[in-house]
Amino acid sequence: MLEHGSLNYIKKYLLIFTMSISSISVFITGSRATMYSLSGVLVFLVLYTAVYLNRKVLFYLVGIMILIVFFLIFGANSYVLTKLSTGFHDVARHDILVAFFNSYIQHDRLFGIGLNNSFLIDLKEFNPGGTVFRYSHAHNTYMTYLVERGLVGLSLYLLFIFLLLSKLLKLFVYDKYNPILVAGIIIWIVNFMISFANTTFHHENAILMVMIWAIALNYRKIQDIKAVCKD
């Protein structure tokens, strides 16, 4: 049997290994949204660690960032570098957004065209000069909500996510060292950022995010209940 100290040692380096491999894998996929979001997350973690945690953890995070830069310089293929250099200048996505917005203007603005009905939109009809003729979603969470659920649906979604952020930040003020709470805030940031470039809050992605947020919001309450039971 491993001693408790040895087990913690293994868990620590397994976490570092997993974070490193996961970070590199994000860049291998070539998804601009996840690459830019990961960069933002790493900067957030470095700042958070520098203020609230020890320097050793900060050293590991900086090491992961250096590893990513090394990969991009020496190991990245042309596909990844092309995606990074393209940035947000994507003609196809611009044409999709224009077509979806024009579709929204010409349909029910209050309640939209109905859940998951985006695939019915003929993009050529609503953006004749565009390069994309048919797509199942707007490649933008907010535009997809606006078109499918209307102004009412988008407003309710924005109200939900910003109330959630408010609750997470209030808990963070009192419990800055809670890793689950920090994870919940990071996931919120990533979801908010990627939502401008893709439809993130749907199906299994939404279920997983809501589960993690629920755990983060209830963690303090659970700890208080455990403390009362022990007494």
C-alpha positions, 0 to 999 in steps of 0.5 A: 500500500502506498503511503498518503504522502506518496499518493499525493505526490503521484496525484500532483504529477499526474495532474501536471502531466494531464494538464500538459497533454490536454493543453497540447491536444487543444492546439492539435485540434486546430479549434481557434475558439478553444486555443484562444480560450485556453490561452486566456484560462492559463493567464487567469490561472497564473494570476490567480496562483501568483496571488493566492497559491504558492510559487511552485504551482505558478512555476508548473503553470508557466512551464506548461505555457512554455511547453505550448509555445515550444510546440507551436514553434517547433511541432505545430503543423501548418493547419494549426498555425494557419488557424491561429493566424486567421484569428477571427477573420473568417468570411464563411462565419461572417456570412453565416451570422449575416444570414441568420440575423436577416432571418431573425429580422424576417421571422418572429422576433419575440419567440424565434423560429423554434428550438433546433429549427436553424437547419431549415434556414436557407442562407442563400435566401437571407444572404445572397452574396454569401459563400455558405448556403446552408448550416445547422446553427449560427456558429454563435450561441447568442445568435442561435438563441436569438433566431431559435428562441427570439428576444425572450429566449436570449434575454432569459439565457443572458439573465441566467449566466450573469446571475450565475456569475454573480453567485460564483463571484460572491462565493469566491470572495469568501472561499478563494482557495476552493478548487471547485469554485475556481473551476466553475468560474473558469468554465463560465469564462470559457463558455462565454468566450467560445459562445461568440464563435460556436454554439457551446451551451447545448446538449451534453456540454450544457449538462456537464457545465450545469453539473459543475456549476451546481457542485461549485454553488453547493460546495460551501453549503455541503461543507457547512452541513458536514461541520454541523454533523460532526459537532 
